[in-house]
Amino acid sequence: MEKIKVLHVFKSYFPETVGGIEQVIYQLAQAGNKHNIQSDILTLHEGKTQTFRFNKQIVFAVHRDLQLASTGFSIQAFAVFKRIINKYDIIHYHYPWPFGDLLHLFLGRNKPSILTYHSDIVRQQALEKVYRPVQQRFLRSMDRIVVTSPNYLRSSSTLVPFHDKTAVIPIGLNKDSYPAPPLQKLKQRKEQFGEDFFLFVGVLRYYKGLHILLDAIKGTNLKVVIAGSGPTEQELKEEAREYNLDNVFFVGHISEEDKAALLTLCKAVVFPSHLRSEAFGISLLEGAMYGKPMISCEIGTGTTFINEANVTGIVVPPSDPNALRQAMQRLISDEAGCARMGESAFNRYEKLFTDKAMLSGYEKIYRELTQHKPSHT
């Protein structure tokens, strides 16, 4: 089978940042290696411009000149993109990153292109009005657009004009790529937290709803472990101190082995994201992969595609600490129901969310684009 070379374009990547979109790109690259698909990445970072290998990927990491409204900019990125673009058969953009739009519109329009549309722009509404003409031109120029859940496709007004070239390919994970938790780490975490705790893993951002989670566990003995760091970390810790919450544990940024240990031990994964900025929820999917029931909010995105209400877990209204508390108490009190939901969560992961299923969808598009190169406007 003919080799396909794909260049992913996104604002951040491993090892500098560890996020959901980074994980998607990494999982695609790992799975693609077995199907003669080479996936490299152009990204920005804090350090000097450099090229290095991350496992089997080539990472073109360009110095970030400016960060504005969660968007990185780099003058040098234009030169690097121009230099490397002809080495690749397909350019795979990941949205939202408005600077990536500019790279494409100035330099990438003669290449077959695919866009994974991870999320609408939710917070920067005023800036979006200024950016919208560029956004629409960028989206029109894409050969294919992919969304990660049917829920998001239905609920995104931005994508309405582009449904004819949009496909749904759910994010997939390969459990074999996750390390087995060392026995010593399992023992350590079990001694700290037991096995009846709720786990949140992720970057601590405004839309994760963690302030609602803290409100939900006030005056209860419900234990919550929060793994990760981020912009709202200090604010959350201060709130926990203010309310004397000795049942919440902030463990900071953790290793993959530690994450595997916590996912193995926890009672359930709690995911209180309350805004549409949470388009899918990789760590929610990781919970399903480990056979854990989930608690999430109905926000019209992929979180409810992963977590099927009353089958794989419990879905509650967003920004409702009382409903969140009741859901947690239900899982603690109903051991059989909790185990049944966890089993259903794993079965749903195996059916819909493996890396093989994800790659199959993308490979079909990649090969269509390379065999029938579209005309660009």
N, C-alpha and C positions, 0 to 999 in steps of 0.2 A: 504494500500500500504506500502511495506517495506521501512523503513527509510534508507536513504543514508547519510553517513557522508563524507563530502568533506573538504579537507584541501587545501586552496589556498596558494600559495607561491609567494611572490613578495617583492621587495626591500623596499617598503614604504607603509604606510597606514594611514587612519584617526586615531586619530585626528591630528597627527604630520604634515602630508602633505595632501593637497587637490588637487588631480589631476584626469585626465581622467580615468586611469586604476583603481585607488582607487574607483572611482564612479562605474565602471563596476562591480567590486567585490562586492561592497555594494548593488547595485541593484540586482545582482544575489542572494545574501544572503537573501534580503528582499522578493523577489519573491519566492525563494525556501522554505521559512518557511511555505508557504501555501500548499506546495506539499510534505511535509515530507522529505525535504532536508536540512540538517544542514551544513552551510558553515562557517568554521572558517579560521583563517589566521595565517601563520608564516611570520614575517616581521622583519626588522631591524629598530632601532631608536637610537637617541642620548643618551637617558638616560640609567639607569640601566635595566638589563633584568627583565621583569615582565610579568605577565599574567593578563589580565583584560577583562571585557566585554564592547563591543561597541554595544549598543542596544542588539540584541540577539546573537551576535557573540562572540566567544572567540578569543581574539587576543594574540598570543604569540609574544611579542615584545622583540627582542634580541638586546643587546647592539652592536652598530656598531663600529668595531675597526678601520676601514680604509675606506676612500672614494677615489677611483681612477677611472678616466675617467667615471664619472657618475655611477660607480658600487660600491655598498657597500659590505664590507667583514666582516665576524665575525667568529672567531674560535669557540666561544661558540655555534653558530647556529648548528654546527654538532651534539653536544650533545643533544640540545633541540629537533632537528629534529628526531634523533634516539629514544629519549624517547617517543615522541608523535605519531610517524608515524603509529604504529599498532592500534591506536584508530580510524583510518579513512579507509574508503572503497576505496577512490579515492584521488589521489594527483593531484591538478589542478595548473599547473605552468603558469606564465604569463611572456612573453618574450618581450623585451630583459632584461635579468639580468644574466650575465654570472656566477655569484656566485651560482645562483639557479641551473644552469647546473651541477655544482660540487656537490651540495647537492644530486641531483638525481643520478648522476653516481656513487657516493660513497655509498649512503644509500637507495635510493628510487626505485631501479630497480625491486624489487619484488612486487611492488604495481601497480595496474592499473593506468595509467597516461594519462592525457590530457593536451595539451598546447594551450593556446590562444596566437597566434602570432600577437602581436599588431603592431610591426614595424621592418623593417630591421635596422641594425646598419649602420648609415649614416655618422656620423661625425668622428668616430675613425677608419678610414680606415686602418691605419698602424697597430694598435693593433688588428684589426679584422683578419689580415693575420696570426698573431701568435695564435689567439684564434680559428681560423676556424676548426682545427681538433677536438677540444672539442665540438664546436657547431654542427658539422656534426654528431658526435657520439650521442650527446644529442637528436637531431632531429630524428635520426634513431630509437632511443630507445622509442620514444613516441608512445603510442597506437593510439591516435587521435591528429590531429592538427586542430585548428580552426582559420580562419581569419575573420575579421569583415566586409569585403566587397569584392565583386567579382573583383572590380578594383584593389585591392591590390594583390589578388591572381594572376591576370593576369600579374601584373607588377613587381613582386618580383622574381628575379633570384634565390634567396636562396631557395625558396620553390619548384622550378621545380622538383627536384627528389622525392618530397613527395606528389605529387598531388593525388596519389591513396588513401591516408589516411587523406586528408585534406577536411574539410567542411567549408562552409560559413555560419556564424551566425552573423547577424548585431547586434551591440550594441543596447540595448533598455532601455528606461527610463519610470518611472511611475510618471506621473505628480502629482498624489495624494501624493507622498512623498515629494513634494516641498511645502513650507509654502505659505499660502495666504499672499500677501504683506499688511501690516498694512496701514490703510488710512493715518495715520500721515506720514509714510515713503513715500507713494506715493505723498503726498502733498509737502513734503520737496524736493524730487528729481525733481518734476515737476517745482517747483519754481526755482531750480538751473539750470536745463537744458532744460526745455520745453518738447516737445514731437517730435521734429524733429531731434533728435541726433542719431548718429550711435554708436552702442555699441560693444566693444570687452571685453570678459571675459576670463581670463586664466592666467597661469603662464607666466611671461615675459621672454621668452627664445629666443635664437638666431634664431631659425627657424620659429618664429611666424610672421616674416615679418613686425614688427611694425615700423621699420625705413622707410620702403617703404610707409606705411600708413601716417606717418608724412610728408613725401615728397609729397604725393598726395594731402594733404590739405593745403599746402603752398599757400598763396595768395588767399584763398577762404574763404567763410563764412560757410563752412561745419563743423558742430560740431561733435566731437568724444569724447566719454567717454571710458576710458581705466580702467577696473577694474581688479585688481590683482597685485601681486608683483613678484619679481624674479631677476635672475642674470643680466638682461639688463636694469633694472629699472632706475638706475642713469644715464646711458648713454642716454637713451631715454629722460629723463627729461632735461638733459643738451642740447640735440639737440633741444628740444622744446623751451628752453630759448634762444638758439643761434639764432633761426629763428623767435623769437617773436610770437610764435603760441599761441594766446590767445583763440583759438577755440578747444583746446584739454585739457581734464580734466583727471588727474590721481587721481583716488579715492582710490587706494591701495587695500589691502585685504578687502573683504566685507562679511557680514553675508549672509546666505541663504535668509533671508527676504529681505535684500537690493537688492540682485541679482534678486529676483522675481519682486521687484518694478521696477528696471531698464529694465528688459526684458518686462514688461508690458507696459512701457512708450515709449520705443525706436521706432524709425522709422524702423530700420533694424539692423541686426547683420552683422558686417564686420569681416572677418576672412582672413587676408592677408598672412597666412602661405605659404612660398615659397619653402620649402624643404620637401623631403619625410619623414623626421623625424615626420611630422604631418601625422599620418597614418589614422586618422578618424576625430576627432574634436568633442568632447563631447559638448563643449559650442556652437558649430554650431548647433548641434542637439537640444540643449535646445532652441535655437532661433526658430527652426521649431516647437517645442512643444508648444511654446507660440504664434504661428501663425504669425511669423515675416519673411519677405523676407530676403534672405541672399546674401552676396557677398563673394565669395571665389575664390581661384586660382586653375587652372588645374595642379595638380602635380602627377597625376596618382594614387591617393590614395582614401580613403573613403570619402574625403571631397566632391568630385563630385558625389559620390553615394548618399549622403545626399541632396546636392544641385543640382538639375537637371536644367541645363542651360535654361534660359528663361521660366521656368515653376515655380520653387520655388524661383528663384532668378537669379543672374547674375554671370557667371563664367568668370574670366579674366585670361590672361597669368600671370605667376608668375614674380615677380620683375619688374612690369610695373606700375609705379605710375600714368602715364597718363591714362591708361585703368581703373585703380582703381578709379581715380577721376571722370572719365566719368560715371562709373557705379553708383557712389554715387549721382552724379548730376541727372542722369536719374531717380533714385528712388524718389528724392526730387521733381522733376518736374512733374512726372507722378503719381499722387495720386491714380487714379483708378487702374493702372497697379501694383502699389506697394501693394495695398490691395488684388488684385487678386493673386499675387505671395504669399503673406502671407497666404491666405486661402489654396492655393495648398500645401504650406510647411506643414501646420498642417495636411492636408489630407494624405500627404506622411508619416508623422510621425505616424499617426494612423494605416496606412496600413503596414508599414515595421519595425518600430522602437520602439515598446512598450516593456516593461519589460516582458509581457506575451509571446510575440513572441520569445524573446531572451531565456527565461527560457525553453520554449518548445523544442528548438533546443538542448540545453545543457542537459535537462533531458533525452531526447532520448539517447544521448551518454552515460550519466552516467549509465542508467539502462542497456544498452547493455554491458557495461564494467563490471558491477557487476554480471550480469547473465551469461556472457560468458567470464570469466577471460582469457585474452590473455597470451600466453607464452612470456617471455621476453628474450631478447638476450643481 
